[in-house]
Amino acid sequence: MAEQAKIICIGCPKGCTVTVEHEGKTILRVDGYKCNNGLEYARNEFTAPKRVFTSTVRIDGGELAVVPVKTAQAIPKDRLFDCARAVCGLTVAAPVEIGAVVCPNICGTDVDLIATRDVAVR
């Protein structure tokens, strides 16, 4: 028997409520999207949700105590807590430039963790 999942699309500013009709993990139909971004977003969100991870990392000798970071691309949603635990143990040395790789291949995701601002030496 087919089930339905409701997803709020964030593919564009419209924020459509998209309905995914499915049997288990098999998508039968997608309704309610108003652009192709919505269709693709709903399919991806239902089958393999991903998010960009953002946090801060301690910095040694910097003008700030921490540097803001994010993953260069979205990672599987179920790996977010693994990344959070990994970031707790990281410290980088100043100076740090925006876009610098702070942790390559974070938690085996094949995605780099990068700095999102410059931090000069204290």
Phi and psi restraints in degrees (range 20) as a CNS / XPLOR table:
assign (resid 1 and name C) (resid 2 and name N)
       (resid 2 and name CA) (resid 2 and name C) 1.0 -71.8 20.0 2
assign (resid 2 and name N) (resid 2 and name CA)
       (resid 2 and name C) (resid 3 and name N) 1.0 142.7 20.0 2
assign (resid 2 and name C) (resid 3 and name N)
       (resid 3 and name CA) (resid 3 and name C) 1.0 -117.8 20.0 2
assign (resid 3 and name N) (resid 3 and name CA)
       (resid 3 and name C) (resid 4 and name N) 1.0 169.4 20.0 2
assign (resid 3 and name C) (resid 4 and name N)
       (resid 4 and name CA) (resid 4 and name C) 1.0 -127.5 20.0 2
assign (resid 4 and name N) (resid 4 and name CA)
       (resid 4 and name C) (resid 5 and name N) 1.0 143.6 20.0 2
assign (resid 4 and name C) (resid 5 and name N)
       (resid 5 and name CA) (resid 5 and name C) 1.0 -125.3 20.0 2
assign (resid 5 and name N) (resid 5 and name CA)
       (resid 5 and name C) (resid 6 and name N) 1.0 133.6 20.0 2
assign (resid 5 and name C) (resid 6 and name N)
       (resid 6 and name CA) (resid 6 and name C) 1.0 -99.3 20.0 2
assign (resid 6 and name N) (resid 6 and name CA)
       (resid 6 and name C) (resid 7 and name N) 1.0 133.1 20.0 2
assign (resid 6 and name C) (resid 7 and name N)
       (resid 7 and name CA) (resid 7 and name C) 1.0 -131.7 20.0 2
assign (resid 7 and name N) (resid 7 and name CA)
       (resid 7 and name C) (resid 8 and name N) 1.0 132.3 20.0 2
assign (resid 7 and name C) (resid 8 and name N)
       (resid 8 and name CA) (resid 8 and name C) 1.0 -89.0 20.0 2
assign (resid 8 and name N) (resid 8 and name CA)
       (resid 8 and name C) (resid 9 and name N) 1.0 117.7 20.0 2
assign (resid 8 and name C) (resid 9 and name N)
       (resid 9 and name CA) (resid 9 and name C) 1.0 -75.5 20.0 2
assign (resid 9 and name N) (resid 9 and name CA)
       (resid 9 and name C) (resid 10 and name N) 1.0 137.6 20.0 2
assign (resid 9 and name C) (resid 10 and name N)
       (resid 10 and name CA) (resid 10 and name C) 1.0 -117.6 20.0 2
assign (resid 10 and name N) (resid 10 and name CA)
       (resid 10 and name C) (resid 11 and name N) 1.0 19.1 20.0 2
assign (resid 10 and name C) (resid 11 and name N)
       (resid 11 and name CA) (resid 11 and name C) 1.0 -70.5 20.0 2
assign (resid 11 and name N) (resid 11 and name CA)
       (resid 11 and name C) (resid 12 and name N) 1.0 -22.5 20.0 2
assign (resid 11 and name C) (resid 12 and name N)
       (resid 12 and name CA) (resid 12 and name C) 1.0 -153.4 20.0 2
assign (resid 12 and name N) (resid 12 and name CA)
       (resid 12 and name C) (resid 13 and name N) 1.0 175.0 20.0 2
assign (resid 12 and name C) (resid 13 and name N)
       (resid 13 and name CA) (resid 13 and name C) 1.0 -67.8 20.0 2
assign (resid 13 and name N) (resid 13 and name CA)
       (resid 13 and name C) (resid 14 and name N) 1.0 -10.6 20.0 2
assign (resid 13 and name C) (resid 14 and name N)
       (resid 14 and name CA) (resid 14 and name C) 1.0 -66.1 20.0 2
assign (resid 14 and name N) (resid 14 and name CA)
       (resid 14 and name C) (resid 15 and name N) 1.0 -34.9 20.0 2
assign (resid 14 and name C) (resid 15 and name N)
       (resid 15 and name CA) (resid 15 and name C) 1.0 64.7 20.0 2
assign (resid 15 and name N) (resid 15 and name CA)
       (resid 15 and name C) (resid 16 and name N) 1.0 46.1 20.0 2
assign (resid 15 and name C) (resid 16 and name N)
       (resid 16 and name CA) (resid 16 and name C) 1.0 -63.7 20.0 2
assign (resid 16 and name N) (resid 16 and name CA)
       (resid 16 and name C) (resid 17 and name N) 1.0 145.7 20.0 2
assign (resid 16 and name C) (resid 17 and name N)
       (resid 17 and name CA) (resid 17 and name C) 1.0 -89.3 20.0 2
assign (resid 17 and name N) (resid 17 and name CA)
       (resid 17 and name C) (resid 18 and name N) 1.0 114.9 20.0 2
assign (resid 17 and name C) (resid 18 and name N)
       (resid 18 and name CA) (resid 18 and name C) 1.0 -107.0 20.0 2
assign (resid 18 and name N) (resid 18 and name CA)
       (resid 18 and name C) (resid 19 and name N) 1.0 136.2 20.0 2
assign (resid 18 and name C) (resid 19 and name N)
       (resid 19 and name CA) (resid 19 and name C) 1.0 -107.4 20.0 2
assign (resid 19 and name N) (resid 19 and name CA)
       (resid 19 and name C) (resid 20 and name N) 1.0 125.5 20.0 2
assign (resid 19 and name C) (resid 20 and name N)
       (resid 20 and name CA) (resid 20 and name C) 1.0 -107.0 20.0 2
assign (resid 20 and name N) (resid 20 and name CA)
       (resid 20 and name C) (resid 21 and name N) 1.0 115.1 20.0 2
assign (resid 20 and name C) (resid 21 and name N)
       (resid 21 and name CA) (resid 21 and name C) 1.0 -91.5 20.0 2
assign (resid 21 and name N) (resid 21 and name CA)
       (resid 21 and name C) (resid 22 and name N) 1.0 129.8 20.0 2
assign (resid 21 and name C) (resid 22 and name N)
       (resid 22 and name CA) (resid 22 and name C) 1.0 -149.7 20.0 2
assign (resid 22 and name N) (resid 22 and name CA)
       (resid 22 and name C) (resid 23 and name N) 1.0 161.8 20.0 2
assign (resid 22 and name C) (resid 23 and name N)
       (resid 23 and name CA) (resid 23 and name C) 1.0 -122.7 20.0 2
assign (resid 23 and name N) (resid 23 and name CA)
       (resid 23 and name C) (resid 24 and name N) 1.0 108.0 20.0 2
assign (resid 23 and name C) (resid 24 and name N)
       (resid 24 and name CA) (resid 24 and name C) 1.0 64.6 20.0 2
assign (resid 24 and name N) (resid 24 and name CA)
       (resid 24 and name C) (resid 25 and name N) 1.0 -125.0 20.0 2
assign (resid 24 and name C) (resid 25 and name N)
       (resid 25 and name CA) (resid 25 and name C) 1.0 -97.7 20.0 2
assign (resid 25 and name N) (resid 25 and name CA)
       (resid 25 and name C) (resid 26 and name N) 1.0 4.8 20.0 2
assign (resid 25 and name C) (resid 26 and name N)
       (resid 26 and name CA) (resid 26 and name C) 1.0 -91.0 20.0 2
assign (resid 26 and name N) (resid 26 and name CA)
       (resid 26 and name C) (resid 27 and name N) 1.0 119.4 20.0 2
assign (resid 26 and name C) (resid 27 and name N)
       (resid 27 and name CA) (resid 27 and name C) 1.0 -80.4 20.0 2
assign (resid 27 and name N) (resid 27 and name CA)
       (resid 27 and name C) (resid 28 and name N) 1.0 126.1 20.0 2
assign (resid 27 and name C) (resid 28 and name N)
       (resid 28 and name CA) (resid 28 and name C) 1.0 -96.3 20.0 2
assign (resid 28 and name N) (resid 28 and name CA)
       (resid 28 and name C) (resid 29 and name N) 1.0 -39.7 20.0 2
assign (resid 28 and name C) (resid 29 and name N)
       (resid 29 and name CA) (resid 29 and name C) 1.0 -159.5 20.0 2
assign (resid 29 and name N) (resid 29 and name CA)
       (resid 29 and name C) (resid 30 and name N) 1.0 148.9 20.0 2
assign (resid 29 and name C) (resid 30 and name N)
       (resid 30 and name CA) (resid 30 and name C) 1.0 -126.0 20.0 2
assign (resid 30 and name N) (resid 30 and name CA)
       (resid 30 and name C) (resid 31 and name N) 1.0 125.9 20.0 2
assign (resid 30 and name C) (resid 31 and name N)
       (resid 31 and name CA) (resid 31 and name C) 1.0 -130.0 20.0 2
assign (resid 31 and name N) (resid 31 and name CA)
       (resid 31 and name C) (resid 32 and name N) 1.0 156.7 20.0 2
assign (resid 31 and name C) (resid 32 and name N)
       (resid 32 and name CA) (resid 32 and name C) 1.0 98.7 20.0 2
assign (resid 32 and name N) (resid 32 and name CA)
       (resid 32 and name C) (resid 33 and name N) 1.0 -10.5 20.0 2
assign (resid 32 and name C) (resid 33 and name N)
       (resid 33 and name CA) (resid 33 and name C) 1.0 -79.3 20.0 2
assign (resid 33 and name N) (resid 33 and name CA)
       (resid 33 and name C) (resid 34 and name N) 1.0 150.1 20.0 2
assign (resid 33 and name C) (resid 34 and name N)
       (resid 34 and name CA) (resid 34 and name C) 1.0 -115.2 20.0 2
assign (resid 34 and name N) (resid 34 and name CA)
       (resid 34 and name C) (resid 35 and name N) 1.0 1.5 20.0 2
assign (resid 34 and name C) (resid 35 and name N)
       (resid 35 and name CA) (resid 35 and name C) 1.0 -152.2 20.0 2
assign (resid 35 and name N) (resid 35 and name CA)
       (resid 35 and name C) (resid 36 and name N) 1.0 167.1 20.0 2
assign (resid 35 and name C) (resid 36 and name N)
       (resid 36 and name CA) (resid 36 and name C) 1.0 -65.1 20.0 2
assign (resid 36 and name N) (resid 36 and name CA)
       (resid 36 and name C) (resid 37 and name N) 1.0 -28.2 20.0 2
assign (resid 36 and name C) (resid 37 and name N)
       (resid 37 and name CA) (resid 37 and name C) 1.0 -59.6 20.0 2
assign (resid 37 and name N) (resid 37 and name CA)
       (resid 37 and name C) (resid 38 and name N) 1.0 -40.1 20.0 2
assign (resid 37 and name C) (resid 38 and name N)
       (resid 38 and name CA) (resid 38 and name C) 1.0 -64.6 20.0 2
assign (resid 38 and name N) (resid 38 and name CA)
       (resid 38 and name C) (resid 39 and name N) 1.0 -42.0 20.0 2
assign (resid 38 and name C) (resid 39 and name N)
       (resid 39 and name CA) (resid 39 and name C) 1.0 -62.1 20.0 2
assign (resid 39 and name N) (resid 39 and name CA)
       (resid 39 and name C) (resid 40 and name N) 1.0 -48.8 20.0 2
assign (resid 39 and name C) (resid 40 and name N)
       (resid 40 and name CA) (resid 40 and name C) 1.0 -66.1 20.0 2
assign (resid 40 and name N) (resid 40 and name CA)
       (resid 40 and name C) (resid 41 and name N) 1.0 -42.1 20.0 2
assign (resid 40 and name C) (resid 41 and name N)
       (resid 41 and name CA) (resid 41 and name C) 1.0 -60.2 20.0 2
assign (resid 41 and name N) (resid 41 and name CA)
       (resid 41 and name C) (resid 42 and name N) 1.0 -47.4 20.0 2
assign (resid 41 and name C) (resid 42 and name N)
       (resid 42 and name CA) (resid 42 and name C) 1.0 -62.1 20.0 2
assign (resid 42 and name N) (resid 42 and name CA)
       (resid 42 and name C) (resid 43 and name N) 1.0 -43.4 20.0 2
assign (resid 42 and name C) (resid 43 and name N)
       (resid 43 and name CA) (resid 43 and name C) 1.0 -61.1 20.0 2
assign (resid 43 and name N) (resid 43 and name CA)
       (resid 43 and name C) (resid 44 and name N) 1.0 -47.7 20.0 2
assign (resid 43 and name C) (resid 44 and name N)
       (resid 44 and name CA) (resid 44 and name C) 1.0 -66.5 20.0 2
assign (resid 44 and name N) (resid 44 and name CA)
       (resid 44 and name C) (resid 45 and name N) 1.0 -42.2 20.0 2
assign (resid 44 and name C) (resid 45 and name N)
       (resid 45 and name CA) (resid 45 and name C) 1.0 -64.7 20.0 2
assign (resid 45 and name N) (resid 45 and name CA)
       (resid 45 and name C) (resid 46 and name N) 1.0 -34.8 20.0 2
assign (resid 45 and name C) (resid 46 and name N)
       (resid 46 and name CA) (resid 46 and name C) 1.0 -74.7 20.0 2
assign (resid 46 and name N) (resid 46 and name CA)
       (resid 46 and name C) (resid 47 and name N) 1.0 -42.4 20.0 2
assign (resid 46 and name C) (resid 47 and name N)
       (resid 47 and name CA) (resid 47 and name C) 1.0 -89.0 20.0 2
assign (resid 47 and name N) (resid 47 and name CA)
       (resid 47 and name C) (resid 48 and name N) 1.0 -38.6 20.0 2
assign (resid 47 and name C) (resid 48 and name N)
       (resid 48 and name CA) (resid 48 and name C) 1.0 -154.5 20.0 2
assign (resid 48 and name N) (resid 48 and name CA)
       (resid 48 and name C) (resid 49 and name N) 1.0 77.6 20.0 2
assign (resid 48 and name C) (resid 49 and name N)
       (resid 49 and name CA) (resid 49 and name C) 1.0 -63.6 20.0 2
assign (resid 49 and name N) (resid 49 and name CA)
       (resid 49 and name C) (resid 50 and name N) 1.0 140.9 20.0 2
assign (resid 49 and name C) (resid 50 and name N)
       (resid 50 and name CA) (resid 50 and name C) 1.0 -131.8 20.0 2
assign (resid 50 and name N) (resid 50 and name CA)
       (resid 50 and name C) (resid 51 and name N) 1.0 153.8 20.0 2
assign (resid 50 and name C) (resid 51 and name N)
       (resid 51 and name CA) (resid 51 and name C) 1.0 -143.2 20.0 2
assign (resid 51 and name N) (resid 51 and name CA)
       (resid 51 and name C) (resid 52 and name N) 1.0 153.9 20.0 2
assign (resid 51 and name C) (resid 52 and name N)
       (resid 52 and name CA) (resid 52 and name C) 1.0 -84.5 20.0 2
assign (resid 52 and name N) (resid 52 and name CA)
       (resid 52 and name C) (resid 53 and name N) 1.0 129.2 20.0 2
assign (resid 52 and name C) (resid 53 and name N)
       (resid 53 and name CA) (resid 53 and name C) 1.0 -90.5 20.0 2
assign (resid 53 and name N) (resid 53 and name CA)
       (resid 53 and name C) (resid 54 and name N) 1.0 130.4 20.0 2
assign (resid 53 and name C) (resid 54 and name N)
       (resid 54 and name CA) (resid 54 and name C) 1.0 -126.3 20.0 2
assign (resid 54 and name N) (resid 54 and name CA)
       (resid 54 and name C) (resid 55 and name N) 1.0 145.9 20.0 2
assign (resid 54 and name C) (resid 55 and name N)
       (resid 55 and name CA) (resid 55 and name C) 1.0 -166.9 20.0 2
assign (resid 55 and name N) (resid 55 and name CA)
       (resid 55 and name C) (resid 56 and name N) 1.0 -162.3 20.0 2
assign (resid 55 and name C) (resid 56 and name N)
       (resid 56 and name CA) (resid 56 and name C) 1.0 -132.7 20.0 2
assign (resid 56 and name N) (resid 56 and name CA)
       (resid 56 and name C) (resid 57 and name N) 1.0 153.9 20.0 2
assign (resid 56 and name C) (resid 57 and name N)
       (resid 57 and name CA) (resid 57 and name C) 1.0 -126.4 20.0 2
assign (resid 57 and name N) (resid 57 and name CA)
       (resid 57 and name C) (resid 58 and name N) 1.0 138.0 20.0 2
assign (resid 57 and name C) (resid 58 and name N)
       (resid 58 and name CA) (resid 58 and name C) 1.0 -59.7 20.0 2
assign (resid 58 and name N) (resid 58 and name CA)
       (resid 58 and name C) (resid 59 and name N) 1.0 145.4 20.0 2
assign (resid 58 and name C) (resid 59 and name N)
       (resid 59 and name CA) (resid 59 and name C) 1.0 -128.0 20.0 2
assign (resid 59 and name N) (resid 59 and name CA)
       (resid 59 and name C) (resid 60 and name N) 1.0 132.5 20.0 2
assign (resid 59 and name C) (resid 60 and name N)
       (resid 60 and name CA) (resid 60 and name C) 1.0 -96.1 20.0 2
assign (resid 60 and name N) (resid 60 and name CA)
       (resid 60 and name C) (resid 61 and name N) 1.0 123.2 20.0 2
assign (resid 60 and name C) (resid 61 and name N)
       (resid 61 and name CA) (resid 61 and name C) 1.0 79.1 20.0 2
assign (resid 61 and name N) (resid 61 and name CA)
       (resid 61 and name C) (resid 62 and name N) 1.0 17.0 20.0 2
assign (resid 61 and name C) (resid 62 and name N)
       (resid 62 and name CA) (resid 62 and name C) 1.0 -96.5 20.0 2
assign (resid 62 and name N) (resid 62 and name CA)
       (resid 62 and name C) (resid 63 and name N) 1.0 163.9 20.0 2
assign (resid 62 and name C) (resid 63 and name N)
       (resid 63 and name CA) (resid 63 and name C) 1.0 -68.6 20.0 2
assign (resid 63 and name N) (resid 63 and name CA)
       (resid 63 and name C) (resid 64 and name N) 1.0 -17.1 20.0 2
assign (resid 63 and name C) (resid 64 and name N)
       (resid 64 and name CA) (resid 64 and name C) 1.0 -118.9 20.0 2
assign (resid 64 and name N) (resid 64 and name CA)
       (resid 64 and name C) (resid 65 and name N) 1.0 159.7 20.0 2
assign (resid 64 and name C) (resid 65 and name N)
       (resid 65 and name CA) (resid 65 and name C) 1.0 -78.5 20.0 2
assign (resid 65 and name N) (resid 65 and name CA)
       (resid 65 and name C) (resid 66 and name N) 1.0 -26.7 20.0 2
assign (resid 65 and name C) (resid 66 and name N)
       (resid 66 and name CA) (resid 66 and name C) 1.0 -139.1 20.0 2
assign (resid 66 and name N) (resid 66 and name CA)
       (resid 66 and name C) (resid 67 and name N) 1.0 159.8 20.0 2
assign (resid 66 and name C) (resid 67 and name N)
       (resid 67 and name CA) (resid 67 and name C) 1.0 -119.4 20.0 2
assign (resid 67 and name N) (resid 67 and name CA)
       (resid 67 and name C) (resid 68 and name N) 1.0 132.8 20.0 2
assign (resid 67 and name C) (resid 68 and name N)
       (resid 68 and name CA) (resid 68 and name C) 1.0 -71.9 20.0 2
assign (resid 68 and name N) (resid 68 and name CA)
       (resid 68 and name C) (resid 69 and name N) 1.0 143.1 20.0 2
assign (resid 68 and name C) (resid 69 and name N)
       (resid 69 and name CA) (resid 69 and name C) 1.0 -136.9 20.0 2
assign (resid 69 and name N) (resid 69 and name CA)
       (resid 69 and name C) (resid 70 and name N) 1.0 162.4 20.0 2
assign (resid 69 and name C) (resid 70 and name N)
       (resid 70 and name CA) (resid 70 and name C) 1.0 -154.4 20.0 2
assign (resid 70 and name N) (resid 70 and name CA)
       (resid 70 and name C) (resid 71 and name N) 1.0 161.0 20.0 2
assign (resid 70 and name C) (resid 71 and name N)
       (resid 71 and name CA) (resid 71 and name C) 1.0 -75.7 20.0 2
assign (resid 71 and name N) (resid 71 and name CA)
       (resid 71 and name C) (resid 72 and name N) 1.0 144.5 20.0 2
assign (resid 71 and name C) (resid 72 and name N)
       (resid 72 and name CA) (resid 72 and name C) 1.0 -65.4 20.0 2
assign (resid 72 and name N) (resid 72 and name CA)
       (resid 72 and name C) (resid 73 and name N) 1.0 -23.4 20.0 2
assign (resid 72 and name C) (resid 73 and name N)
       (resid 73 and name CA) (resid 73 and name C) 1.0 -145.2 20.0 2
assign (resid 73 and name N) (resid 73 and name CA)
       (resid 73 and name C) (resid 74 and name N) 1.0 168.9 20.0 2
assign (resid 73 and name C) (resid 74 and name N)
       (resid 74 and name CA) (resid 74 and name C) 1.0 -66.5 20.0 2
assign (resid 74 and name N) (resid 74 and name CA)
       (resid 74 and name C) (resid 75 and name N) 1.0 146.3 20.0 2
assign (resid 74 and name C) (resid 75 and name N)
       (resid 75 and name CA) (resid 75 and name C) 1.0 -120.8 20.0 2
assign (resid 75 and name N) (resid 75 and name CA)
       (resid 75 and name C) (resid 76 and name N) 1.0 162.8 20.0 2
assign (resid 75 and name C) (resid 76 and name N)
       (resid 76 and name CA) (resid 76 and name C) 1.0 -56.0 20.0 2
assign (resid 76 and name N) (resid 76 and name CA)
       (resid 76 and name C) (resid 77 and name N) 1.0 134.3 20.0 2
assign (resid 76 and name C) (resid 77 and name N)
       (resid 77 and name CA) (resid 77 and name C) 1.0 -56.6 20.0 2
assign (resid 77 and name N) (resid 77 and name CA)
       (resid 77 and name C) (resid 78 and name N) 1.0 -33.9 20.0 2
assign (resid 77 and name C) (resid 78 and name N)
       (resid 78 and name CA) (resid 78 and name C) 1.0 -74.1 20.0 2
assign (resid 78 and name N) (resid 78 and name CA)
       (resid 78 and name C) (resid 79 and name N) 1.0 -1.3 20.0 2
assign (resid 78 and name C) (resid 79 and name N)
       (resid 79 and name CA) (resid 79 and name C) 1.0 -102.8 20.0 2
assign (resid 79 and name N) (resid 79 and name CA)
       (resid 79 and name C) (resid 80 and name N) 1.0 -1.1 20.0 2
assign (resid 79 and name C) (resid 80 and name N)
       (resid 80 and name CA) (resid 80 and name C) 1.0 -59.6 20.0 2
assign (resid 80 and name N) (resid 80 and name CA)
       (resid 80 and name C) (resid 81 and name N) 1.0 -45.1 20.0 2
assign (resid 80 and name C) (resid 81 and name N)
       (resid 81 and name CA) (resid 81 and name C) 1.0 -68.6 20.0 2
assign (resid 81 and name N) (resid 81 and name CA)
       (resid 81 and name C) (resid 82 and name N) 1.0 -32.9 20.0 2
assign (resid 81 and name C) (resid 82 and name N)
       (resid 82 and name CA) (resid 82 and name C) 1.0 -60.9 20.0 2
assign (resid 82 and name N) (resid 82 and name CA)
       (resid 82 and name C) (resid 83 and name N) 1.0 -43.9 20.0 2
assign (resid 82 and name C) (resid 83 and name N)
       (resid 83 and name CA) (resid 83 and name C) 1.0 -64.8 20.0 2
assign (resid 83 and name N) (resid 83 and name CA)
       (resid 83 and name C) (resid 84 and name N) 1.0 -40.5 20.0 2
assign (resid 83 and name C) (resid 84 and name N)
       (resid 84 and name CA) (resid 84 and name C) 1.0 -60.8 20.0 2
assign (resid 84 and name N) (resid 84 and name CA)
       (resid 84 and name C) (resid 85 and name N) 1.0 -42.7 20.0 2
assign (resid 84 and name C) (resid 85 and name N)
       (resid 85 and name CA) (resid 85 and name C) 1.0 -65.4 20.0 2
assign (resid 85 and name N) (resid 85 and name CA)
       (resid 85 and name C) (resid 86 and name N) 1.0 -40.2 20.0 2
assign (resid 85 and name C) (resid 86 and name N)
       (resid 86 and name CA) (resid 86 and name C) 1.0 -65.4 20.0 2
assign (resid 86 and name N) (resid 86 and name CA)
       (resid 86 and name C) (resid 87 and name N) 1.0 -40.1 20.0 2
assign (resid 86 and name C) (resid 87 and name N)
       (resid 87 and name CA) (resid 87 and name C) 1.0 -65.3 20.0 2
assign (resid 87 and name N) (resid 87 and name CA)
       (resid 87 and name C) (resid 88 and name N) 1.0 -31.1 20.0 2
assign (resid 87 and name C) (resid 88 and name N)
       (resid 88 and name CA) (resid 88 and name C) 1.0 -58.3 20.0 2
assign (resid 88 and name N) (resid 88 and name CA)
       (resid 88 and name C) (resid 89 and name N) 1.0 -30.0 20.0 2
assign (resid 88 and name C) (resid 89 and name N)
       (resid 89 and name CA) (resid 89 and name C) 1.0 -94.9 20.0 2
assign (resid 89 and name N) (resid 89 and name CA)
       (resid 89 and name C) (resid 90 and name N) 1.0 2.9 20.0 2
assign (resid 89 and name C) (resid 90 and name N)
       (resid 90 and name CA) (resid 90 and name C) 1.0 -92.5 20.0 2
assign (resid 90 and name N) (resid 90 and name CA)
       (resid 90 and name C) (resid 91 and name N) 1.0 142.1 20.0 2
assign (resid 90 and name C) (resid 91 and name N)
       (resid 91 and name CA) (resid 91 and name C) 1.0 -140.3 20.0 2
assign (resid 91 and name N) (resid 91 and name CA)
       (resid 91 and name C) (resid 92 and name N) 1.0 135.0 20.0 2
assign (resid 91 and name C) (resid 92 and name N)
       (resid 92 and name CA) (resid 92 and name C) 1.0 -116.8 20.0 2
assign (resid 92 and name N) (resid 92 and name CA)
       (resid 92 and name C) (resid 93 and name N) 1.0 157.5 20.0 2
assign (resid 92 and name C) (resid 93 and name N)
       (resid 93 and name CA) (resid 93 and name C) 1.0 -96.0 20.0 2
assign (resid 93 and name N) (resid 93 and name CA)
       (resid 93 and name C) (resid 94 and name N) 1.0 140.0 20.0 2
assign (resid 93 and name C) (resid 94 and name N)
       (resid 94 and name CA) (resid 94 and name C) 1.0 -75.0 20.0 2
assign (resid 94 and name N) (resid 94 and name CA)
       (resid 94 and name C) (resid 95 and name N) 1.0 153.1 20.0 2
assign (resid 94 and name C) (resid 95 and name N)
       (resid 95 and name CA) (resid 95 and name C) 1.0 -81.7 20.0 2
assign (resid 95 and name N) (resid 95 and name CA)
       (resid 95 and name C) (resid 96 and name N) 1.0 157.7 20.0 2
assign (resid 95 and name C) (resid 96 and name N)
       (resid 96 and name CA) (resid 96 and name C) 1.0 -128.2 20.0 2
assign (resid 96 and name N) (resid 96 and name CA)
       (resid 96 and name C) (resid 97 and name N) 1.0 134.2 20.0 2
assign (resid 96 and name C) (resid 97 and name N)
       (resid 97 and name CA) (resid 97 and name C) 1.0 -103.4 20.0 2
assign (resid 97 and name N) (resid 97 and name CA)
       (resid 97 and name C) (resid 98 and name N) 1.0 148.3 20.0 2
assign (resid 97 and name C) (resid 98 and name N)
       (resid 98 and name CA) (resid 98 and name C) 1.0 -55.7 20.0 2
assign (resid 98 and name N) (resid 98 and name CA)
       (resid 98 and name C) (resid 99 and name N) 1.0 134.7 20.0 2
assign (resid 98 and name C) (resid 99 and name N)
       (resid 99 and name CA) (resid 99 and name C) 1.0 89.7 20.0 2
assign (resid 99 and name N) (resid 99 and name CA)
       (resid 99 and name C) (resid 100 and name N) 1.0 -9.0 20.0 2
assign (resid 99 and name C) (resid 100 and name N)
       (resid 100 and name CA) (resid 100 and name C) 1.0 -65.6 20.0 2
assign (resid 100 and name N) (resid 100 and name CA)
       (resid 100 and name C) (resid 101 and name N) 1.0 140.2 20.0 2
assign (resid 100 and name C) (resid 101 and name N)
       (resid 101 and name CA) (resid 101 and name C) 1.0 -76.2 20.0 2
assign (resid 101 and name N) (resid 101 and name CA)
       (resid 101 and name C) (resid 102 and name N) 1.0 117.4 20.0 2
assign (resid 101 and name C) (resid 102 and name N)
       (resid 102 and name CA) (resid 102 and name C) 1.0 -89.2 20.0 2
assign (resid 102 and name N) (resid 102 and name CA)
       (resid 102 and name C) (resid 103 and name N) 1.0 -35.5 20.0 2
assign (resid 102 and name C) (resid 103 and name N)
       (resid 103 and name CA) (resid 103 and name C) 1.0 -148.4 20.0 2
assign (resid 103 and name N) (resid 103 and name CA)
       (resid 103 and name C) (resid 104 and name N) 1.0 107.3 20.0 2
assign (resid 103 and name C) (resid 104 and name N)
       (resid 104 and name CA) (resid 104 and name C) 1.0 -70.6 20.0 2
assign (resid 104 and name N) (resid 104 and name CA)
       (resid 104 and name C) (resid 105 and name N) 1.0 145.1 20.0 2
assign (resid 104 and name C) (resid 105 and name N)
       (resid 105 and name CA) (resid 105 and name C) 1.0 49.2 20.0 2
assign (resid 105 and name N) (resid 105 and name CA)
       (resid 105 and name C) (resid 106 and name N) 1.0 53.2 20.0 2
assign (resid 105 and name C) (resid 106 and name N)
       (resid 106 and name CA) (resid 106 and name C) 1.0 -56.7 20.0 2
assign (resid 106 and name N) (resid 106 and name CA)
       (resid 106 and name C) (resid 107 and name N) 1.0 126.3 20.0 2
assign (resid 106 and name C) (resid 107 and name N)
       (resid 107 and name CA) (resid 107 and name C) 1.0 53.2 20.0 2
assign (resid 107 and name N) (resid 107 and name CA)
       (resid 107 and name C) (resid 108 and name N) 1.0 31.6 20.0 2
assign (resid 107 and name C) (resid 108 and name N)
       (resid 108 and name CA) (resid 108 and name C) 1.0 69.8 20.0 2
assign (resid 108 and name N) (resid 108 and name CA)
       (resid 108 and name C) (resid 109 and name N) 1.0 24.4 20.0 2
assign (resid 108 and name C) (resid 109 and name N)
       (resid 109 and name CA) (resid 109 and name C) 1.0 -88.1 20.0 2
assign (resid 109 and name N) (resid 109 and name CA)
       (resid 109 and name C) (resid 110 and name N) 1.0 -6.9 20.0 2
assign (resid 109 and name C) (resid 110 and name N)
       (resid 110 and name CA) (resid 110 and name C) 1.0 66.1 20.0 2
assign (resid 110 and name N) (resid 110 and name CA)
       (resid 110 and name C) (resid 111 and name N) 1.0 20.7 20.0 2
assign (resid 110 and name C) (resid 111 and name N)
       (resid 111 and name CA) (resid 111 and name C) 1.0 -126.0 20.0 2
assign (resid 111 and name N) (resid 111 and name CA)
       (resid 111 and name C) (resid 112 and name N) 1.0 135.2 20.0 2
assign (resid 111 and name C) (resid 112 and name N)
       (resid 112 and name CA) (resid 112 and name C) 1.0 -84.9 20.0 2
assign (resid 112 and name N) (resid 112 and name CA)
       (resid 112 and name C) (resid 113 and name N) 1.0 148.5 20.0 2
assign (resid 112 and name C) (resid 113 and name N)
       (resid 113 and name CA) (resid 113 and name C) 1.0 -95.0 20.0 2
assign (resid 113 and name N) (resid 113 and name CA)
       (resid 113 and name C) (resid 114 and name N) 1.0 123.9 20.0 2
assign (resid 113 and name C) (resid 114 and name N)
       (resid 114 and name CA) (resid 114 and name C) 1.0 -121.8 20.0 2
assign (resid 114 and name N) (resid 114 and name CA)
       (resid 114 and name C) (resid 115 and name N) 1.0 153.6 20.0 2
assign (resid 114 and name C) (resid 115 and name N)
       (resid 115 and name CA) (resid 115 and name C) 1.0 -74.5 20.0 2
assign (resid 115 and name N) (resid 115 and name CA)
       (resid 115 and name C) (resid 116 and name N) 1.0 143.2 20.0 2
assign (resid 115 and name C) (resid 116 and name N)
       (resid 116 and name CA) (resid 116 and name C) 1.0 -111.5 20.0 2
assign (resid 116 and name N) (resid 116 and name CA)
       (resid 116 and name C) (resid 117 and name N) 1.0 12.2 20.0 2
assign (resid 116 and name C) (resid 117 and name N)
       (resid 117 and name CA) (resid 117 and name C) 1.0 -161.5 20.0 2
assign (resid 117 and name N) (resid 117 and name CA)
       (resid 117 and name C) (resid 118 and name N) 1.0 160.6 20.0 2
assign (resid 117 and name C) (resid 118 and name N)
       (resid 118 and name CA) (resid 118 and name C) 1.0 -79.2 20.0 2
assign (resid 118 and name N) (resid 118 and name CA)
       (resid 118 and name C) (resid 119 and name N) 1.0 143.3 20.0 2
assign (resid 118 and name C) (resid 119 and name N)
       (resid 119 and name CA) (resid 119 and name C) 1.0 -134.6 20.0 2
assign (resid 119 and name N) (resid 119 and name CA)
       (resid 119 and name C) (resid 120 and name N) 1.0 117.8 20.0 2
assign (resid 119 and name C) (resid 120 and name N)
       (resid 120 and name CA) (resid 120 and name C) 1.0 -83.7 20.0 2
assign (resid 120 and name N) (resid 120 and name CA)
       (resid 120 and name C) (resid 121 and name N) 1.0 167.2 20.0 2
assign (resid 120 and name C) (resid 121 and name N)
       (resid 121 and name CA) (resid 121 and name C) 1.0 -70.1 20.0 2
assign (resid 121 and name N) (resid 121 and name CA)
       (resid 121 and name C) (resid 122 and name N) 1.0 143.7 20.0 2
